[in-house]
Amino acid sequence: MAHSLFSISLTTRQILPFYEGSKRRIVVKTERGTTISLPWSVLQPYVTDYGLTGSFVITYDAAGKWKEIRKL
């Protein structure tokens, strides 16, 4: 299956607009340089008291749509 890797580091202040509802999607750049727009809801489970930090892998289905996201 196809996959993409990316890393992200956002403080609690930077993610506040997502919780306030003024932003609904987050744009990340993969290690290969591809830009991906994801719904905030897929990354929300990984938020801690310190923000959102880590490396993630996105797996795609045969149609090229994201199937799952997993923190590494």
PyRosetta script that sets phi, psi and omega in degrees:
from pyrosetta import init, pose_from_sequence

init()
pose = pose_from_sequence("MAHSLFSISLTTRQILPFYEGSKRRIVVKTERGTTISLPWSVLQPYVTDYGLTGSFVITYDAAGKWKEIRKL")
pose.set_psi(1, 147.3)
pose.set_omega(1, 177.9)
pose.set_phi(2, -73.8)
pose.set_psi(2, 150.2)
pose.set_omega(2, 178.6)
pose.set_phi(3, -151.3)
pose.set_psi(3, 162.9)
pose.set_omega(3, 176.3)
pose.set_phi(4, -133.0)
pose.set_psi(4, 145.2)
pose.set_omega(4, 177.2)
pose.set_phi(5, -114.2)
pose.set_psi(5, 140.5)
pose.set_omega(5, 173.7)
pose.set_phi(6, -151.8)
pose.set_psi(6, 157.8)
pose.set_omega(6, 175.6)
pose.set_phi(7, -120.1)
pose.set_psi(7, 151.4)
pose.set_omega(7, -178.0)
pose.set_phi(8, -145.6)
pose.set_psi(8, 147.2)
pose.set_omega(8, 176.1)
pose.set_phi(9, -147.6)
pose.set_psi(9, 103.4)
pose.set_omega(9, 179.9)
pose.set_phi(10, -126.1)
pose.set_psi(10, 136.3)
pose.set_omega(10, 177.0)
pose.set_phi(11, -78.7)
pose.set_psi(11, 168.2)
pose.set_omega(11, 177.2)
pose.set_phi(12, -60.9)
pose.set_psi(12, -34.2)
pose.set_omega(12, 178.0)
pose.set_phi(13, -65.9)
pose.set_psi(13, -38.2)
pose.set_omega(13, -179.6)
pose.set_phi(14, -70.4)
pose.set_psi(14, -27.3)
pose.set_omega(14, -179.2)
pose.set_phi(15, -92.4)
pose.set_psi(15, -5.5)
pose.set_omega(15, -179.6)
pose.set_phi(16, -54.3)
pose.set_psi(16, -42.4)
pose.set_omega(16, 179.1)
pose.set_phi(17, -58.8)
pose.set_psi(17, -27.6)
pose.set_omega(17, 177.8)
pose.set_phi(18, -70.6)
pose.set_psi(18, -38.7)
pose.set_omega(18, 178.9)
pose.set_phi(19, -74.8)
pose.set_psi(19, -30.0)
pose.set_omega(19, 178.4)
pose.set_phi(20, -77.6)
pose.set_psi(20, -14.2)
pose.set_omega(20, 177.8)
pose.set_phi(21, 92.0)
pose.set_psi(21, 0.4)
pose.set_omega(21, 179.9)
pose.set_phi(22, -78.1)
pose.set_psi(22, -16.8)
pose.set_omega(22, 174.3)
pose.set_phi(23, -130.1)
pose.set_psi(23, 139.1)
pose.set_omega(23, -179.4)
pose.set_phi(24, -121.1)
pose.set_psi(24, -16.3)
pose.set_omega(24, -178.7)
pose.set_phi(25, -126.6)
pose.set_psi(25, 151.0)
pose.set_omega(25, 178.2)
pose.set_phi(26, -122.0)
pose.set_psi(26, 136.4)
pose.set_omega(26, -178.5)
pose.set_phi(27, -105.8)
pose.set_psi(27, 127.5)
pose.set_omega(27, 179.5)
pose.set_phi(28, -126.0)
pose.set_psi(28, 155.7)
pose.set_omega(28, 175.9)
pose.set_phi(29, -110.4)
pose.set_psi(29, 126.9)
pose.set_omega(29, -179.1)
pose.set_phi(30, -75.4)
pose.set_psi(30, 170.0)
pose.set_omega(30, 178.2)
pose.set_phi(31, -63.9)
pose.set_psi(31, -20.8)
pose.set_omega(31, 177.5)
pose.set_phi(32, -89.6)
pose.set_psi(32, -2.1)
pose.set_omega(32, 177.8)
pose.set_phi(33, 93.5)
pose.set_psi(33, 2.1)
pose.set_omega(33, 178.1)
pose.set_phi(34, -78.7)
pose.set_psi(34, 139.1)
pose.set_omega(34, 176.7)
pose.set_phi(35, -94.8)
pose.set_psi(35, 132.2)
pose.set_omega(35, -179.2)
pose.set_phi(36, -126.2)
pose.set_psi(36, 134.6)
pose.set_omega(36, 174.9)
pose.set_phi(37, -104.7)
pose.set_psi(37, 121.3)
pose.set_omega(37, -177.3)
pose.set_phi(38, -119.4)
pose.set_psi(38, 148.3)
pose.set_omega(38, 172.1)
pose.set_phi(39, -66.6)
pose.set_psi(39, 138.6)
pose.set_omega(39, -178.8)
pose.set_phi(40, -54.8)
pose.set_psi(40, -33.8)
pose.set_omega(40, -175.2)
pose.set_phi(41, -58.7)
pose.set_psi(41, -25.7)
pose.set_omega(41, -179.2)
pose.set_phi(42, -76.2)
pose.set_psi(42, -24.2)
pose.set_omega(42, 179.2)
pose.set_phi(43, -99.1)
pose.set_psi(43, -17.0)
pose.set_omega(43, -176.9)
pose.set_phi(44, -54.6)
pose.set_psi(44, -37.7)
pose.set_omega(44, 179.1)
pose.set_phi(45, -62.7)
pose.set_psi(45, -16.5)
pose.set_omega(45, -177.0)
pose.set_phi(46, -96.1)
pose.set_psi(46, 2.3)
pose.set_omega(46, 179.5)
pose.set_phi(47, -75.3)
pose.set_psi(47, 135.8)
pose.set_omega(47, 176.3)
pose.set_phi(48, -116.7)
pose.set_psi(48, -176.7)
pose.set_omega(48, 176.6)
pose.set_phi(49, -63.1)
pose.set_psi(49, -16.7)
pose.set_omega(49, -178.1)
pose.set_phi(50, -100.0)
pose.set_psi(50, -5.0)
pose.set_omega(50, -179.4)
pose.set_phi(51, 121.4)
pose.set_psi(51, -146.5)
pose.set_omega(51, -179.4)
pose.set_phi(52, -127.1)
pose.set_psi(52, 112.0)
pose.set_omega(52, -177.2)
pose.set_phi(53, -140.1)
pose.set_psi(53, 139.9)
pose.set_omega(53, 174.0)
pose.set_phi(54, 147.3)
pose.set_psi(54, 178.4)
pose.set_omega(54, 175.1)
pose.set_phi(55, -108.2)
pose.set_psi(55, 142.1)
pose.set_omega(55, -174.8)
pose.set_phi(56, -134.0)
pose.set_psi(56, 155.0)
pose.set_omega(56, 172.8)
pose.set_phi(57, -123.1)
pose.set_psi(57, 133.5)
pose.set_omega(57, 175.6)
pose.set_phi(58, -108.5)
pose.set_psi(58, 129.5)
pose.set_omega(58, 176.9)
pose.set_phi(59, -106.0)
pose.set_psi(59, 137.2)
pose.set_omega(59, -178.0)
pose.set_phi(60, -108.5)
pose.set_psi(60, 150.9)
pose.set_omega(60, 175.0)
pose.set_phi(61, -83.9)
pose.set_psi(61, -177.7)
pose.set_omega(61, -177.3)
pose.set_phi(62, -62.5)
pose.set_psi(62, -26.1)
pose.set_omega(62, 179.8)
pose.set_phi(63, -84.8)
pose.set_psi(63, -3.2)
pose.set_omega(63, 178.8)
pose.set_phi(64, 87.9)
pose.set_psi(64, 8.6)
pose.set_omega(64, 177.9)
pose.set_phi(65, -93.7)
pose.set_psi(65, 146.3)
pose.set_omega(65, -177.2)
pose.set_phi(66, -66.3)
pose.set_psi(66, 136.4)
pose.set_omega(66, -177.0)
pose.set_phi(67, -103.1)
pose.set_psi(67, -45.6)
pose.set_omega(67, 178.8)
pose.set_phi(68, -152.0)
pose.set_psi(68, 158.3)
pose.set_omega(68, 174.8)
pose.set_phi(69, -127.6)
pose.set_psi(69, 139.8)
pose.set_omega(69, -175.6)
pose.set_phi(70, -140.7)
pose.set_psi(70, 136.9)
pose.set_omega(70, 176.5)
pose.set_phi(71, -81.9)
pose.set_psi(71, 135.3)
pose.set_omega(71, 179.3)
pose.set_phi(72, -89.3)
pose.dump_pdb("model.pdb")
